Amino acid sequence: MRNRLTVVGLVIGASMIIVAIIGPWIAPYDPWALGQEALLPPGDHIFGTDNLGRDVFSRVLYGARPSMIIGIGSAMLAVFMGILIGLVSGYFGGKLDDLLMRITDIVLVLPAFFIIIILVSFFGGSIQLIIMILGLFSWCGCARMTRVMVLSIKQSTYVEAARAMGMSNSGIMFKEILPNALPPAIVEASLLIGRCILLESGLSFLGLGDPNLMSWGSMLFNAQAYIRSAWWMMVFPGLAILLAVLAFNFIGEGFNDALNPRLKEQ
Amino acid sequence: MKKYLAKRIIESILVIILVIVFDFVLIHIAPGDPIYNLIGQGHVTEDYVVMIRAKYGLDKPIVEQLYLYLRSILTGDWGYSLRFHEPAIILVAQRLPATLLLGFSALALATCIGILLGVLSSRKPGSIIDHISSLVSMIGFSIPSFWLALILLFVFAYTLSLFPMGGMSTLGLDLTGIAYALDVLHHMFLPMMVLTVWYLALTTQLTRASMIEILRKDFIITARSKGLSEWKVIRKHALPNALLPIITMIGIYAGEIFAGTIFIETIFSWPGVGRLVWESITARDYPVVMASLVVTSVAVISINFIMDLLYVVIDPRIRYTRGD
């Protein structure tokens, strides 16, 4: 069953990414075209239209792009930073390790979401800024995980052999240790994508984030005032967010099951 | 043990100070001059601007402002709200109980039900019930809280009129005692549900995974062969061991729970700190933002600290001695 779920996750995830890329071409209507309010079925508009008459289905399709870009982008940044820090911290140990782990602890304890909101609200919501900020607060899990793996891999015979052969530190780190330390990081990466998508939509929901972008969260922001009269404005973008995050969570769980056989059922 | 405690307390205090400094820096690198929140957009004389700056200490160098701020925080003076012209700390203190009520209720509910469901799932891994609960947990993880809040609001409050649309108690009614408590509970139900969902999913899955690990161990076989009933085995032997990761999680995610309250309190008009923080950020009401951040950080750090202490109580194998 779990395998099936993972496959479902992969399929949905892949479709989301595809939609993000080709969305604008397959959308039936121009998402910016104004009109009148309309209902769902029957109708020309599958998901209805919003208060300005714009087709919700097309908007959801267009909205995949910013949500995916920010979600995947910030997660990748976080994973990249996390793996690097974990690698260096675990490999060199000593004072450097202490320092890096202290920093990790402090970042973990900071009220991340509040600070993110403050930063985005003060400095504006450009895509680059949001990706950077989300990434800067999400790397701790990966760092810790990678470090733990590195600590145990460090002792292996093949690492010893590499050192005996005269391999440089960075060579050992990146060619011998890293490939073996990756699995938990990959799991964490998928879960992080889900969390970043949620974070981004949360920010957009509050009205922060780029107003020109049509992310799912900002659609929900607009839909708030119309819950009573046009509930479909709110339901479908949210459903899209749910599906996207769910997909990446399934993928992460799938990786987890594949790479951690201990937890499999008897 | 005492050494460890002392060390932890000092560390916690240092982190809190660090957070305060960080927040201060954050707010002061923001674009825009807080002066204009105080003066407004109208035409004012230069002298007036200078006077206001001096009065609020905004003309001093940043480092001096920081020092003065730290000093005033430690003496209990947390500044005045620029919006309400009341002491910031009073505002936060007024709203804190509401958030704590919501947060702890959700946490307690999620933990209890989560442990229960997790245990039930772990007893029959691979069964239909297990798969369904896993699926529901995954959905719980993935659902955007603000969306769930809007949906619950729409379905249960607006369409079915089962619950109030917002607020903490019914306006105009002066209820006391039990009636008041019930009224608050009635208002609290929907927001609490939303807050519970994510943590419930986490707890269920964690308990399940933990229990599955533990139920395979030898000491469980011993307990069973002693003739104990299955529930006794679970309750007395398996569960206490499984609790450890759950307690860790409470500490780690306490911060996230606070973060979640921003959405929920805003959507349900719940008069808590989350909503206060959000409104203050948009209004650039710096003293209140700072005060709320400090309070939230202190709360999260304290929760982590308490969880660490609970470890030792629950698992006698863990000892914070000189070795650590």
Boltz contact constraints between the chains, C-beta under 6 A:
constraints:
  - contact:
      token1: [A, 1]
      token2: [B, 131]
      max_distance: 6.0
  - contact:
      token1: [A, 109]
      token2: [B, 15]
      max_distance: 6.0
  - contact:
      token1: [A, 111]
      token2: [B, 255]
      max_distance: 6.0
  - contact:
      token1: [A, 111]
      token2: [B, 296]
      max_distance: 6.0
  - contact:
      token1: [A, 111]
      token2: [B, 297]
      max_distance: 6.0
  - contact:
      token1: [A, 113]
      token2: [B, 259]
      max_distance: 6.0
  - contact:
      token1: [A, 114]
      token2: [B, 293]
      max_distance: 6.0
  - contact:
      token1: [A, 118]
      token2: [B, 26]
      max_distance: 6.0
  - contact:
      token1: [A, 118]
      token2: [B, 281]
      max_distance: 6.0
  - contact:
      token1: [A, 121]
      token2: [B, 281]
      max_distance: 6.0
  - contact:
      token1: [A, 122]
      token2: [B, 30]
      max_distance: 6.0
  - contact:
      token1: [A, 198]
      token2: [B, 144]
      max_distance: 6.0
  - contact:
      token1: [A, 201]
      token2: [B, 144]
      max_distance: 6.0
  - contact:
      token1: [A, 205]
      token2: [B, 146]
      max_distance: 6.0
  - contact:
      token1: [A, 227]
      token2: [B, 154]
      max_distance: 6.0
  - contact:
      token1: [A, 228]
      token2: [B, 158]
      max_distance: 6.0
  - contact:
      token1: [A, 231]
      token2: [B, 154]
      max_distance: 6.0
  - contact:
      token1: [A, 234]
      token2: [B, 150]
      max_distance: 6.0
  - contact:
      token1: [A, 238]
      token2: [B, 147]
      max_distance: 6.0
  - contact:
      token1: [A, 241]
      token2: [B, 144]
      max_distance: 6.0
  - contact:
      token1: [A, 242]
      token2: [B, 142]
      max_distance: 6.0
  - contact:
      token1: [A, 242]
      token2: [B, 143]
      max_distance: 6.0
  - contact:
      token1: [A, 245]
      token2: [B, 142]
      max_distance: 6.0
  - contact:
      token1: [A, 246]
      token2: [B, 142]
      max_distance: 6.0
  - contact:
      token1: [A, 249]
      token2: [B, 138]
      max_distance: 6.0
  - contact:
      token1: [A, 249]
      token2: [B, 141]
      max_distance: 6.0
  - contact:
      token1: [A, 249]
      token2: [B, 142]
      max_distance: 6.0
  - contact:
      token1: [A, 263]
      token2: [B, 209]
      max_distance: 6.0
  - contact:
      token1: [A, 265]
      token2: [B, 125]
      max_distance: 6.0
  - contact:
      token1: [A, 265]
      token2: [B, 126]
      max_distance: 6.0
